[in-house]
Amino acid sequence: MPAGSAATLETSPDNLRRRRFLSAMAGSVAVSAVMPSLLMAQEAEAPVTEAPVTAAPEADPLPAEPVAPAAPEFPPFSFDALSEEMRKAAGENWHEAEKIEGALAGLDYDAYQRIRFRPDHARWQDEGQEFRLHAFHLGWLFKEPVHIFEIVEGRAQPMDFTTHDFEYGGNVSEQIPEDTPMPGVAGFRLHNPLNRADIFDELIAFLGASYFRALGRGTVYGLSARGLAVNTAMQGGEEFPRFTDFWIERPMPGANTITVYAALDSKSVTGAYRFVITPGEDTEMEVTARLFLREKTDQIGIAPLTSMYLFGGADPRGFDDFRASVHDSEYLVLNTRGGETFLRALNNPPRLASSYLGAENPLSFGLIQRSRDFDDYLDAQAHYERRPSLMVEPIGDWGKGTVRLVEIPSKLEGNDNIVAFWVPDGTFDKGAALEYGYRLHWGMAPKGDRSVDRARVLRTRVGEGGVAGVEQKSDTRKFVIDFEGGVLSSLPADAVLVPQVSSGRGEITQAIVSKVSGTNIWRLVIEAKTDPGNVAELKAALTGYGQTLTETWLYQWMRD
């Protein structure tokens, strides 16, 4: 990086606002970043009052004792002060983030993959600490510096990182001179003895825009969450707010909870975030999001989740692959306060698709991985059977709104093509202030990923309609849904059940329910038809004996 780059970054609009913010948080007990020079100028210009001179005996002068430089006075930090600063920032013009230059900007994918944070440089390695922090290097896709501050005894001090904190494999060290200035980092990750007391596993990572992902015990990285979604799948293009700065409370020895704060910025919105993170079987993140609208926007997505669905039993999509399924998530789930659980099977559609699940003050919603056997995927490297499910549990009354699901056509499993988020009813006008609280639950079977009392959807299979094994061309589509659990599994095979099946923009031609011999599983087989080019919304549940016995299954069939 050129020698002048650090100075250029230091005087950018983002950094000027950052300094103003740190000064504002200092309150009445701290001094602005520009105040020392002002005080020096005032002292130089102040009149000098001469004291009377009194004669004194001559003596040898004593050598002056060296004066140690004063320790820097770091400003106090509070979430309310951060929120107020972001509210003020929403009233100012937006400036694009400063980007790195020089050697760091020139790192490509291969070079970036050879860079590792040195484990022996992890922060918080004192005895008894339950968390350790590693930083992500700048470069490749990550060209906008992020700044991290540590909160110690209520005051925010910078966490500085240098090239000495990283290992450079191959010939990357030749590209990055040893003393290259680091104007920030790309993000960070926290480690914790999640699975074993003697190993610090990666627990959570914040990297890129406002993306982050976490793990519960026994899981491997899969889907992600975001701080905010703005105008996703809307005309005019999506806006991606980014976390520009993080403040992390230094964890106390033995503490199993850590708190992270973040400043969010984009063209249309600013925000202050607090994450209280507790690792475990299901890792929990309690999130408080305070948002301030800089410009009127068409759509705000609260608690957005991002995942991948390539193909599976619910949508085989004709991939020539030895694996049975490839997906990080297979269902969207919504739990209402009326006791209903809606389960929407995910698709890899032929064209962009959206589904809207209206609700009032939902109990929870999320993207889940329900198939948990290795044989469901047969992937010995990716281990999709261990990808976490992620449930959003609102805190407080969220009012009326919609869980929106966006599905994007994809041919590669490296593409995240599934997005789900909450859209509040109403408009999103310039100057508006919003606050939402919620808990994120990451794990193999987190709270809310299935109905508590009713039989759950065990699997969904889709194929051509008609009689199997007979050569024919059918204009119908067959949907097979297996249910298991609850009262349903205890019923005998001759129990009288009534399938409640409907289709918007389509026709149900057959719906048959039966118990699978030798199991506690009940199977519902649906045949449906619709015109080419139509999008049919299917809905099904099993009822009997005066009650609904199953989750409500949903499916969007987009006929080519």
N, C-alpha and C positions, 0 to 999 in steps of 0.2 A: 504494500500500500504506500502511496506517496507520502512524504513526510508531512505535508500539509493537510492530509485527509482528516486526521483527528481533530485539528483545529476547525476545519470546515464543519465537521459533524457537531462539534461543541456549540457552534453558533447558529445551527439550523433552527427553524421555528419549533420543531418538536423538542429540542433540547432547551430552548429558551422557556417554553411552557413547563418543561420538567423542573427547571430551576425555580420558576415562579411557584410551582406546586410545592416543592420541598420547603420553600420559604414560607408559603402560606400556612403549611401545616405546623410550622414552628410556633405560631401564635404570638402572644405578647412576650414570650421569654426568649425568642430567637431573633436573629438578625438576617435580613435579606442577603442574598449572595452578592449583591452590588454594594451593600452598606459599608464594608471595611474600607474601600477606597474613598467613599464619601466622608467617612469619619477622619481618615488621614488628611484629606484636603482641608476639612474644617480645623483640625488641629494645627496645620501649617499656617493657616490664616488667622488664628486666634491671637488677640493681643497678649503681650507678655508683661506681667507686673513684676517689677524688680523689687526684691526684698532688700532691706538695709544690710550693708556689708559690715561684718564685725571681724576685727582682726583676731587671728588665732595662731598659736605657736606652729612653727613649721614642723612637718613630720614626713617620714618616708611614705609615699603613696602605697596603699595595699593593692595587690593585683585583683582585678575584677573577677568575680566568680562567674563561670559560664552559666548562661540562662538556657534552660531546656526549652525547646519549642513547645508551645501550648498544644495540648491534644485537641484535635478538631471537635467542634461542638456539633453533633449530628442533630437534625431536627426531630421533634416528636412526630409520631405517626398515629393516625386514627382512621377508621373506616369512614366516619362522618366527614373528616377533612378531605379525604380522597374523593368522596361523593360530591362535596361542594366544589372542589376544583374541576371535576369533570362536568358538573352543571355549568360552571362558568365557561369551560372550553366549548360547550355546545353553542354558546353565543358568539364564538369567534369563527373566522373563516377557516376552512379545512385546508391543510397542506399535506401533500403526499409525503410519505415517510422517506427519510434519507436512505440511500442505498450505498453499500460498500463499493469500493473501487480497488483496482490493482490486483495483487496476487490472490487475495481472498475471493474476489468476484470471478476470477478465472478458473476456479475449481469446478471440474465436471463431475458427473455421477461416479465414475470409477475412482477418481481421486478422493472424492468425499467419503466413499465407502471405506477407504483405508485410514481414515482419521478416527481415533478413539480417545475418549477422555481417560486420563490415567487414574485407575482406581485408588492408588495411594495418594492422590490429590483430592479425593472426595472431601467435601466439607462435612463437619460434625462427626469426626471419628473418635471423639472422646468416649471413654468407657461409660457404658450405660445408655448411650444414645440409640434410639430405635429408628432413626432416619439418617440417610446420607444423601447428599446432593451432588449430581454430576451435571455438567453443562454440555450443550450441543454446540458444535463448531459452526461458524458462519461459512457460507459458500454454497455452490450448486443452486438449489431452489431457494435457499434461505439467505437473501441478500439484504434484508432489512434488520438492523441490529435491535435486539431486545435487551433491556437493562434490568438487572436483578438487585434488589436491596434486601438486607437482612435486618429484621427488627430485633433489637437487643435492649431489654429494659425500657421498652416503649419508644425507642428512637431508631430511625432508619439510617443505616449506613450502607454504602455501596459494596456489593460483592464483586470484586474485580477478578478477571480471568486473563491469563496470558497464554502465549503459545507454549509455555513450559508446562501447562496443565494438560497438554494433549500429546498423544503418540502419533507419528506420521509414518505410515508404512510405505513400502516400495520407494519410489523416487519422489513422493509428495514433499518430503523434507527439502528437496532442492527447489520446489516451487514456493515454499513458505519460508522465508528467511527467519532465523532463530528469534530475532527481536521484533518481528512484525507486530505493530500495534493492534490491539483487539478493541474496536470501538463498542463492543457489546458481544452478545452471543445470540445463537439462533433460538434457544429455548433451554429447558432443563428437564431433568427427570429426578424422581425421588426413589430411593431404595429402602427396603424394609425387610426384616426377617419374616416374610409373609408365609412361607411354606416350611422353613426349618429355622430353628433358633440360631444355627451357626452360619447361615448364609444370608447375605443381604440381596434379595431378589429385587428386580425392577418392579416398582409398584404403580407409578403413574408418570406420564410424560406430557409436557406442554410444548408443542412444536408446530409452528406454521399457523399464520392468521390467528384465529381463536380456537384452534383445534386442541383437544387433549384426549387421552385414553388411559384407562386404568385396568387393573386386574383384581379379581378375587382369587381366593386360594384354589390352586390346581388348574388355573386357566392360563391361556396364552393370548397374546394381543390379537384383537379382532376389530370390532367396530369402534368408532370414535364418537365423542360428543363435541359440541362447539359452544362458545359463549353466546352467540346470536346468529340467526339467519335473517338476511335482509333481501327481500324481493326474489326469493328462490323460485325458479321456473316461472318468472313473470316477464312480460314484455319489457324491453329496455335493458335486460341483463341483470344478473345477480351481483350484489355488493358483498364483499368479504371483509367485515370488520376484523381488526387485529388487536391482540393484547400487546401493547407497546412496552409496558413496565410491570414488574412483579415485585411484591414485598412479601417476605416469608418470615414468619415468627420463628426465631431459633428454638427448636424443641428442647424442652427440659429433659434431663436424663430420666429414662423409664417411661416417658409419656408415649402413649400409643395413638395420639391425635396430633395433627399438624395443621396449621392455618396458613393459607396463601391468599393474598390479595392481588388484584390485577386491574390495570387501567385499560379500557377498551376505546378504540377510536376508529372512525370511518367518516366518509363524506356526509352521511346522513344521521349518524348517531354517535354519542359518546356513552361511556358506562363505567361504573365502579362495581367490582365483583369481589365477593368473599367466598372462599372454599374451605370448609372444615372437613378434613380428610381422616377417616378412620379405617385402617386396613383390617381385613378379616376374611372369614368364609365368604361373605358378601361384603366387599369394600364399599363403604358409604361415603358420599360426598354431600355435605349440606351446603347448598349454594344460595347466596343472596345476590340478586342482580338488580342494580339501580341504573335505569336507562334514561337518557336525555336526548330528545330529538332535535337534531341540528337542522334538518330539512324534513318536509312532509314526505312520507314514504307510502308505497302501496301496500306493503305487507311486512310485518315483523313476526319472526318465528322464535318462540320462546322454547328453551331447552332442546335445541335441535340435535338429532342423532343421525349419524352417517354410517352406512354399512355397505356390504357387497352381497349381491345375489346373482350368480351366473346361471346355474341350472340345478335342478333337483326333481324330486318326485312330483311336486306341485306344478312344475313347468320344466320339462326335460329339454325343450328348445333345440333338439337335434344336434347336440354337441357330440363329436366323435372322440370320446374320452373314456379311459379305463375306469375312472372314478364314478361312483354312483351319484354323488352330489358334490357341488362346490358352492358354498355360501358361508358367510359370517353370521347371517341371520336368516330365518325362514318364515317368521310371522311378525306382524304388528299386532300388539294386544292393547285393548282399552278396557279398563274396569270403571264402571259407573257406580255412583253412590246408591243406585237402586238395586245393586246386586248382580247386574249383568256383566258378563265377560265376552267381549267381541274379539274374535281372532281372525285377522285378515292374512291369508296366505300370500307370500311375496311372489313377484314375477320378474322375469327379464323380458320386458314387452318389446314388440316390434317397432314401437314408436313411443315417444314421451307420454307418460300416463300419470294421472293424479287421482287420488281418492280422498274423500272428505268425510270424516266421522264427527258429526256434531255432538256436543256434550255440554253440560253445565256443571262446573266445578268437579271435574273428573277425579276419581279416586287415584288412578295411576294410568300410565300408558308407557309403551316401550317397544323395543325390537328384541326379539328373543330367538335363541337357538334351542329348539326343543329336542331334536334328534341327537342323542348322546352316546351312541355306540360307534366304535371305530368302523364297523362294517357298513355303517350308513354313508361313509365317505371313501374309505380305503386309501387315505392320503397319509403316508408315514412321515412326511415332512411338515405339512401345514397343520395337521391335526385339527381339522375343523370341528371335531366333536368336543374340543376343549375351548372353543371360542366363547367368551362370556356373553350372557344376555345382559341387557341394560334397561332398567325400569326407572321411570321418572315418577316421583311421588310429590304432588303439589303440597305446599305448606300454605295454609290460609285459603281464602275463597278466591278462586280464579275466575269466577263468574262464567258467562256463556262464551263459547268459542268452538273451535274445530281442531281436531287432530288431522293434519294434512300429511298424506303420504305421497311422495314423488318417486316414480320409478323410471330410470333412464336406460335405454337400450345399451348393452355392452357385449363385447366379444372377448374381453380379457378379465381374468380374476383380479388383476392388479388395479382395476378401476372401482372406486366406490360409486355405485349407481343407485343407492337407496338412501332417501332422506325422509325423516319424519320429525314433526315439530308441532307445537301448539300455536294457533293463531287466535288471539283474543278478538271478540266482536268489537266493532267500532272502527274509527279512523285513527291514523297515526300522524298527527299534525305537528308542524314545527313548534318547538317550545314545550311540547308535552313531556311530562316526567312519569315514568312507570317503575314499579318495583314488584319483583316476583321472587318468592322463595320456594325452593324445592330440594328434594333429596334424590341423588342418583345412586342406584344400587347396582353394582357390577358383580356378577357371579354366575355359577353354573345353573342355579335355580333361585334367583332373587325374589324377594317379596313382590307378589303381584303378577308373576309371570304365568300364572294359571288360576283358574277358579278354585276357591276354597271348598265349595260344597258340591259343585256340579262336575260331571264327567268332562275330562279334557279332550281336546283334539289330539289324538296320538300321531296321526299322519294324514297327509293329503296326497292322492295320486290322481293324475289326469291323463286321459288318452282318447283315442277315437271312439265315437259311440258305436252302438250296434252290438251284435253277438260276437264274442271273441272266438277266434279260430275259423271264422267263416269269411271267405273272400267277398268283400263288398266295399262300396264307397258310401259312407254315411255322411249326412249333413248335420249330425248331432255330435256333441262332445260329452264324454263320460267323466264324471267326477266321483271319486271314491273317498269317503271320509270315515276314518276309524275313530271311535270314541272309547275311552276307558276311564273308570274311576267313579267315585260317588255312589249314589243309590243305584245307578244304572248297572254297574258291574255285578250287583247282587241279585238282579232280576233273572228269572228263568227264561229259557229260549222262547216259551210261548207267551211271554208278557205282551200286553197290548200297548204298543208305542205308536205315536202319531208323528211322522216327520213334518215339520213346519218349514216349507221350502218356497222361495219366491225368486223371481228374476226381473230386474228392471231392464227394459229394452231387449227382452228375450222371452223364451217360452220354455217352461219345464214340461218335458214329455214323459218323464218317468221319475219316480222316487220310491225306492224300496229299502226297507230297513230289516236287518236280521242279525242274530247273534252268531259270531264266528265259533264254530264247533270246537270244544276243548279249551276255550279261553274265556276271559271276562270282557272281551272286546265286542262292541256292537258296530256294525258296518252300515253306513248309509250310501247307497248308489244312486246318483242323480244323472239323468240324461237331459241335456238342454240344447236348444237351437236358437240361432239369431242370424240376421242377414249379414253378408260379408261387409266388413268395414264398421260394423256396430261394436259398441262396448257394452257388454251385458254385466250387470252387477248381481251376483248370486248371494243368497242368504239362506242358511239352514240351521236348524236345531231339532232335537228330539224332545217330545213332550209325552207325558203319560201320568195318569193318576192325579190329575189336577195340578201338575207342576212342570216347569221346564227342567229337564234332567241333564242338559249339556251346556257347554259353552256355545255361543252363537258363532258359527263359521261364516266367513265372508270370503268372496273371491271376485276378482275382476277379470272377465274373459274378453280379451280384445281379439275379435276374429279378423284374420287377415283378409 
